[in-house]
């Protein structure tokens, strides 16, 4: 096990790291995948307790400084409105609900659910981003209902979804507008990236299943189909579309990076959760093209370059932390060799930084953005690959990730983002994003806790870490 005080280096990739793929990063053989824990690695029970304690630490910081607001500023003790200035939806409460339940923090579950049922207003006069509202609030309410069985959570979820539907139904192509006013139904934002157009089917599909009303599923499936139908002859998709004309506004294929990432994720997950073979076929066709035209190896590591969707011409060599979820998706989709190769890449980046930086240019081995926004994608991939293979290595690397956050981004008021991880000392910011409560600690806890409320055979989480299947009540 590496030292928990991770090295701080100004560049994301050292020259030695680019030149060679060391033994520690070599693809694990089947014989070593189930090896005993590395020296210095705590037992699963100890690791689970540590992770739970750190989640509680951040939750208490939110409760004390920003209860009822979207997000906490844990350094200054202030709050942040996520969706619209002067409007709050209690985002962190909704995000945390199923994590609290999985960790058996039942007093806090009751406190959170009570607040949602009494205070969350789905009819506020606010222009909200449709994608974020669906994956965070709709998803959180669906998961909260699945975990607790509290009917008012589902009722509130249905009301919110109905107020989002004009973004879909008023679009001539079926691809949703980016924004909708929850009170008036006015829509805006006619250009949208793929992730925002096509990351709705888990939340809307589950809502249709729970309510018996197909309108949510139909809206989400139509939007996904509209994107798929606009693929190039190479089987690649661009980055963004005009949702009124249906024309591409950016023809760069930048998968698995944002802002297209979760479109591919929801093709696989929608097929898995709902048994929709058509979505599975779309996933395999599009992923095959990404692997054929975008995957390349440089310095012994796997990367995904950006290309023109029609010609395959290389247009860039950037990698975003948001794309580090991709090893997990590749593994679940049946491409385990490619999954492990890309996981090795991001593990190398983690090894060379105190915490993972936001974006790099792998063409010249430099940091494009030294921020760390407490994003969960790397440990999401750790969780997925561990669930798939049982490999001890994924626990070890996930624990190293956890220790890096604890050593560098823990503050008295919780956990905070970093403005720059490439300087010494690391420069912290002042925000706990709402998704922290939904994702990072949940993936980690489920890996180590043998959580009795999670069905490890069937469990499925959304792109926002919400429990869509596998709640054991």
C-alpha positions in Angstrom: 0.0 0.0 0.0 1.3 3.4 -0.9 1.9 6.0 1.8 -1.3 7.8 2.7 0.5 11.1 2.5 0.5 11.2 -1.2 3.2 13.2 -3.1 2.5 16.6 -4.4 3.9 17.3 -7.9 3.3 20.3 -10.2 2.6 18.2 -13.3 0.0 15.6 -13.5 2.3 13.1 -15.2 6.0 12.8 -14.4 8.4 12.0 -17.2 9.0 8.6 -15.8 5.3 7.9 -15.5 4.7 8.8 -19.1 7.6 6.7 -20.3 6.7 3.5 -18.6 3.8 1.6 -17.1 5.4 0.4 -13.9 4.7 -3.0 -12.3 2.2 -1.4 -9.8 0.1 -0.3 -12.8 0.3 -3.4 -14.9 -2.9 -5.1 -15.6 -3.6 -7.4 -12.6 -3.6 -11.1 -13.5 -6.5 -13.2 -12.3 -4.3 -14.8 -9.7 -3.4 -11.5 -8.1 -6.8 -9.9 -8.4 -8.0 -11.7 -5.3 -4.8 -11.3 -3.4 -4.6 -10.5 0.3 -4.8 -6.8 1.3 -1.6 -4.9 0.9 0.6 -4.0 3.9 -0.9 -1.0 5.8 -4.4 -1.6 4.4 -7.0 -1.5 7.1 -9.5 -4.3 7.5 -12.8 -3.9 5.7 -14.6 -3.2 9.0 -12.1 -0.5 10.0 -12.2 1.2 6.5 -16.0 1.2 6.5 -16.1 2.8 9.9 -13.6 5.5 8.8 -15.6 6.2 5.7 -18.9 6.4 7.6 -17.3 8.7 10.2 -16.1 11.1 7.5 -19.5 11.1 5.9 -21.0 12.0 9.2 -18.4 14.7 9.7 -19.4 16.4 6.5 -23.1 15.9 7.1 -22.9 17.5 10.5 -21.0 20.4 8.9 -23.9 20.9 6.5 -26.5 20.6 9.2 -24.8 23.1 11.4 -24.1 25.8 8.8 -26.6 25.4 5.9 -29.5 23.1 6.9 -32.3 23.5 4.3 -30.0 25.2 1.7 -28.7 23.6 -1.4 -25.0 23.4 -0.4 -22.7 24.3 2.4 -19.6 26.5 2.3 -17.7 24.6 5.0 -14.8 27.0 5.5 -16.8 30.2 5.9 -19.9 28.6 7.3 -22.1 29.9 4.6 -24.5 28.4 2.1 -24.8 28.2 -1.7 -27.9 28.2 -4.0 -27.2 25.7 -6.7 -30.2 25.9 -9.1 -31.1 29.6 -8.9 -30.0 32.6 -6.8 -32.3 33.2 -3.9 -34.0 29.8 -4.3 -33.3 26.6 -2.4 -34.4 23.0 -3.0 -32.5 21.5 -0.1 -30.3 19.8 -2.6 -27.8 18.3 -0.2 -30.7 16.8 1.8 -32.1 15.1 -1.2 -28.7 14.0 -2.4 -27.9 12.4 1.0 -31.1 10.6 1.7 -30.3 7.1 0.3 -26.7 7.4 1.5 -28.0 8.0 5.1 -30.3 5.0 4.7 -27.6 2.7 3.4 -25.4 3.7 6.3 -28.2 2.9 8.7 -28.3 6.5 10.1 -32.0 6.2 10.6 -32.5 9.3 12.8 -31.0 11.4 10.0 -33.1 9.6 7.4 -36.2 10.7 9.2 -34.9 14.2 9.7 -34.1 14.5 6.0 -37.3 12.9 4.7 -39.4 15.1 7.1 -37.7 18.2 5.7 -38.4 17.2 2.1 -42.0 16.4 2.8 -42.6 19.7 4.6 -40.3 22.2 2.8 -39.3 21.1 -0.7 -41.3 23.3 -3.2 -41.4 21.9 -6.7 -43.3 24.9 -8.0 -40.8 27.7 -7.4 -40.5 30.5 -9.9 -37.1 29.5 -11.0 -35.5 28.5 -14.3 -33.8 25.2 -13.5 -31.4 23.1 -15.5 -33.4 20.1 -16.6 -30.5 17.6 -16.5 -29.3 18.6 -13.1 -32.8 18.6 -11.7 -33.6 15.1 -13.0 -30.4 13.4 -12.0 -30.2 15.1 -8.6 -33.7 15.9 -7.3 -35.9 13.4 -9.3 -33.3 10.7 -8.8 -32.9 11.5 -5.1 -36.6 11.4 -4.5 -37.0 8.1 -6.4 -34.2 6.5 -4.5 -35.5 7.9 -1.2 -38.9 6.3 -1.8 -37.4 3.0 -2.8 -35.3 3.0 0.4 -37.9 4.2 2.9 -41.3 3.5 1.3 -42.5 7.0 2.3 -45.3 7.8 -0.2 -45.0 11.6 0.1 -41.5 11.4 -1.4 -42.9 9.7 -4.5 -45.8 12.3 -4.6 -43.3 15.1 -4.5 -41.2 13.5 -7.1 -44.1 13.1 -9.5 -45.1 16.7 -9.1 -41.5 17.9 -9.8 -41.2 15.6 -12.9 -44.5 16.9 -14.3 -43.2 20.4 -14.0 -40.0 19.4 -15.9 -41.9 17.6 -18.8 -42.6 20.8 -20.8 -38.8 20.8 -21.6 -39.5 17.6 -23.5 -43.0 18.0 -24.8 -42.5 21.5 -26.2 -39.4 20.5 -28.2 -40.0 19.7 -31.9 -37.4 17.0 -31.9 -38.2 15.5 -28.4 -34.7 16.4 -27.2 -35.3 18.5 -24.0 -34.6 22.2 -23.7 -31.9 22.9 -21.2 -34.0 25.0 -18.8 -37.6 25.1 -17.7 -39.4 27.4 -15.3 -41.0 25.2 -12.7 -43.9 27.6 -12.1 -44.7 28.8 -15.6 -43.4 25.9 -17.7 -41.5 28.4 -19.9 -38.6 26.7 -21.7 -35.2 28.1 -22.8 -31.8 26.9 -24.0 -32.1 25.5 -27.5 -28.5 24.2 -27.7 -27.6 21.3 -25.4 -24.9 18.7 -25.0 -25.5 15.0 -25.2 -25.3 14.2 -21.5 -28.1 16.7 -20.8 -30.3 15.5 -23.6 -30.0 11.8 -22.8 -29.4 11.2 -19.1 -33.0 10.9 -18.0 -34.1 7.4 -18.6 -33.2 5.8 -15.2 -35.0 8.4 -13.2 -37.9 8.9 -15.5 -38.1 5.2 -16.3 -38.3 4.3 -12.6 -40.9 7.0 -12.0 -43.0 5.5 -14.8 -42.6 2.0 -13.3 -43.6 3.3 -9.8 -46.6 5.4 -10.9 -47.8 3.3 -13.8 -47.7 6.3 -16.1 -45.5 5.8 -19.3 -45.2 9.5 -20.1 -41.9 9.9 -18.3 -40.3 6.8 -19.9 -41.6 7.8 -23.3 -40.1 11.3 -23.1 -36.7 10.0 -22.0 -36.6 7.2 -24.6 -37.6 9.6 -27.4 -34.8 12.0 -26.5 -32.2 9.2 -26.5 -33.4 7.9 -29.8 -33.2 11.4 -31.3 -29.5 11.5 -30.5 -28.7 8.0 -31.7 -30.4 8.7 -35.0 -28.0 11.5 -35.6 -24.8 9.4 -35.4 -22.3 9.7 -38.3 -21.5 7.0 -40.8 -18.6 6.0 -38.5 -21.0 5.4 -35.7 -19.8 8.4 -33.7 -21.7 11.2 -32.0 -20.9 14.9 -31.8 -20.9 16.9 -28.6 -24.0 19.2 -28.8 -27.2 19.7 -30.8 -29.7 22.4 -31.6 -32.7 20.7 -30.1 -35.1 22.7 -32.3 -33.5 22.0 -35.7 -31.9 18.7 -34.8 -28.5 19.9 -36.3 -25.2 19.4 -34.7 -23.6 22.6 -33.2 -20.4 20.8 -32.3 -19.3 17.7 -34.3 -16.4 16.7 -32.0 -16.7 13.2 -30.6 -15.3 13.7 -27.1 -16.5 10.5 -25.4 -16.0 9.5 -22.6 -15.4 13.1 -21.5 -18.0 15.7 -20.6 -20.4 17.0 -21.8 -21.4 13.7 -23.4 -20.3 11.2 -20.8 -23.5 10.0 -19.1 -25.4 9.6 -22.4 -23.4 6.4 -23.0 -23.7 5.4 -19.4 -27.5 5.6 -19.6 -27.7 3.5 -22.7 -26.1 0.6 -20.8 -27.9 1.3 -17.5 -31.3 1.7 -19.2 -30.8 -1.6 -21.0 -29.8 -3.3 -17.7 -32.4 -1.8 -15.4 -35.4 -2.1 -17.8 -34.4 -5.0 -20.0 -34.6 -2.7 -23.1 -32.6 -4.5 -25.8 -32.7 -1.6 -28.1 -30.8 0.6 -25.7 -28.2 -2.2 -25.3 -27.8 -2.4 -29.1 -27.3 1.4 -29.3 -24.7 1.2 -26.5 -22.7 -1.6 -28.2 -22.7 0.1 -31.6 -21.6 3.5 -30.3 -19.0 2.1 -27.8 -17.5 0.0 -30.6 -17.0 3.1 -32.6 -15.4 5.0 -29.7 -13.0 2.1 -29.1 -12.2 1.9 -32.8 -11.6 5.6 -33.6 -10.7 7.3 -30.3 -8.7 4.8 -28.1 -5.0 5.2 -28.4 -2.0 4.2 -26.3 0.7 6.8 -25.4 3.5 6.2 -22.9 2.2 2.8 -22.1 -1.3 4.1 -21.1 -4.7 4.1 -22.6 -6.3 7.4 -23.6 -9.3 8.6 -25.6 -8.5 11.4 -28.0 -11.1 13.8 -29.5 -12.0 13.3 -33.1 -14.3 14.8 -35.8 -17.4 12.6 -35.7 -17.7 12.4 -39.5 -14.1 11.8 -40.5 -12.3 10.4 -37.4 -9.7 13.2 -37.7 -7.9 13.9 -34.4 -8.9 17.3 -32.9 -7.5 17.1 -29.4 -5.9 15.1 -26.6 -7.6 16.1 -23.4 -8.8 14.0 -20.5 -11.3 15.1 -17.8 -11.7 13.6 -14.4 -15.4 13.4 -15.2 -14.4 10.8 -17.8 -12.7 8.5 -15.3 -16.0 6.7 -14.7 -15.5 5.1 -18.0 -13.5 2.0 -16.9 -16.5 0.9 -14.8 -18.9 1.4 -17.8 -16.6 -0.5 -20.2 -16.3 -3.4 -17.7 -20.0 -3.6 -17.2 -20.5 -3.4 -20.9 -18.2 -6.4 -21.6 -14.9 -4.7 -22.5 -12.9 -5.6 -19.4 -9.5 -5.4 -21.0 -10.1 -1.8 -22.2 -11.7 -1.1 -18.8 -8.6 -2.2 -16.8 -6.3 -0.3 -19.2 -8.1 3.0 -18.7 -8.3 2.4 -14.9 -4.5 2.0 -14.9 -4.3 5.4 -16.6 -6.3 7.2 -13.9 -4.6 5.3 -11.1 -1.3 6.6 -12.4 -2.7 10.2 -12.4 -3.9 9.6 -8.8 -0.4 8.3 -7.8 1.2 11.5 -9.1 -1.1 14.0 -7.3 -2.4 14.5 -3.8 -5.9 14.2 -5.3 -7.0 13.9 -8.9 -6.9 17.2 -10.9 -9.9 18.3 -12.9 -8.4 18.1 -16.5 -5.2 17.3 -18.2 -3.7 17.5 -21.7 -2.1 14.1 -22.1 -0.6 15.1 -25.4 2.0 17.2 -23.6 1.5 15.9 -20.0 0.3 19.1 -18.5 -2.5 20.1 -16.2 -5.3 22.0 -17.9 -7.2 22.6 -14.7 -5.7 22.0 -11.3 -9.1 22.1 -9.5 -10.5 19.3 -7.6 -14.3 19.5 -7.1 -14.7 16.5 -4.9 -15.8 14.6 -8.0 -16.5 10.9 -7.6 -15.9 9.4 -11.0 -12.6 7.6 -10.2 -14.0 5.8 -7.2 -17.2 5.1 -9.1 -15.0 3.1 -11.5 -13.3 1.4 -8.6 -16.7 0.4 -7.2 -18.0 -0.9 -10.5 -14.8 -2.9 -11.3 -14.8 -4.3 -7.8 -18.4 -5.3 -8.1 -17.7 -6.9 -11.4 -14.4 -8.8 -10.5 -14.1 -8.8 -6.7 -10.5 -7.7 -7.2 -8.7 -6.5 -4.1 -6.7 -4.0 -6.1 -9.8 -1.9 -6.6 -10.3 -1.7 -2.8 -6.7 -0.7 -2.3 -6.8 2.1 -4.9 -10.2 3.3 -3.7 -8.8 3.5 -0.2 -5.8 5.5 -1.4 -8.3 7.9 -3.1 -10.2 8.2 0.2 -7.1 8.8 2.2 -6.0 11.5 -0.3 -9.3 13.4 0.2 -9.1 13.0 4.0 -5.5 14.2 4.2 -6.0 17.2 1.9 -9.6 18.3 1.7 -11.0 17.7 5.2 -11.8 20.9 7.1 -13.5 21.5 10.5 -16.8 22.2 8.7 -16.7 19.1 6.5 -15.0 18.6 3.1 -14.2 21.2 0.6 -13.2 21.6 -3.0 -9.6 22.6 -4.0 -8.8 25.5 -6.3 -5.4 24.1 -7.2 -3.9 20.6 -6.4 -0.7 21.3 -8.3 0.8 23.7 -5.8 2.4 23.1 -2.4 0.6 23.5 -0.1 -2.6 22.5 -2.0 -5.0 25.5 -2.2 -8.4 24.8 -0.9 -11.7 26.4 -1.9 -15.0 26.8 0.1 -17.8 24.5 -1.1 -19.1 21.0 -0.5 -21.0 20.1 -3.7 -24.3 18.4 -3.1 -23.2 15.3 -5.0 -20.6 14.6 -2.4 -23.4 13.4 -0.1 -24.8 11.2 -2.9 -21.6 9.6 -4.3 -18.0 9.5 -3.0 -18.7 8.2 0.5 -21.5 5.8 -0.8 -19.2 4.1 -3.3 -16.5 3.7 -0.7 -18.8 2.5 2.0 -20.5 -0.1 -0.1 -17.1 -1.5 -1.1 -16.0 -2.1 2.5 -19.1 -2.3 4.7 -21.0 -5.5 3.4 -24.0 -3.2 3.8 -27.0 -5.2 4.8 -29.4 -2.8 3.1 -27.7 -3.2 -0.3 -28.2 -6.2 -2.6 -24.8 -6.7 -4.0 -26.1 -9.1 -6.7 -28.6 -6.7 -8.3 -27.7 -3.2 -7.0 -27.6 -0.5 -9.6 -26.8 3.2 -9.1 -27.5 6.1 -11.4 -25.0 8.5 -12.7 -25.5 10.6 -9.6 -25.0 7.6 -7.3 -28.7 7.2 -6.6 -29.9 3.7 -5.7 -32.2 2.6 -8.5 -32.2 -1.1 -7.8 -31.1 -3.2 -4.9 -32.6 -1.6 -1.8 -33.1 -4.3 0.9 -35.9 -3.3 3.3 
